[in-house]
């Protein structure tokens, strides 16, 4: 088991993989199985865990369970919506001020 860093030239992101070697009897050579751990944060140099390519989008959908407190869910969604609106306003202001 080894940790491998791989730099993606297109995006400029360095990804970190866990590599496990095994022997393939059919091809009679050694192979490696890689599992994505995360990517390296360029500012701090720490490994930021990721869930792979678009794997989390299906599991992160908001589906309240029957026991969930609906008021908390509504408050959280309103807060997220408010934060997104503030970001949109700030970006529009930045676009207008740039020559």
GIRA-V712465 format. One record per helix or strand. SS is the DSSP state (alpha for helix, beta for strand). FROM is the first residue (numbers start at 1). LEN is the number of residues. If there is no record, write none. Layout:
BEGIN
[[SS | FROM | LEN] [SS | FROM | LEN]]
END
This chain:
BEGIN
[[beta | 2 | 7] [beta | 13 | 12] [beta | 29 | 12] [beta | 47 | 3] [alpha | 56 | 4] [alpha | 70 | 28]]
END
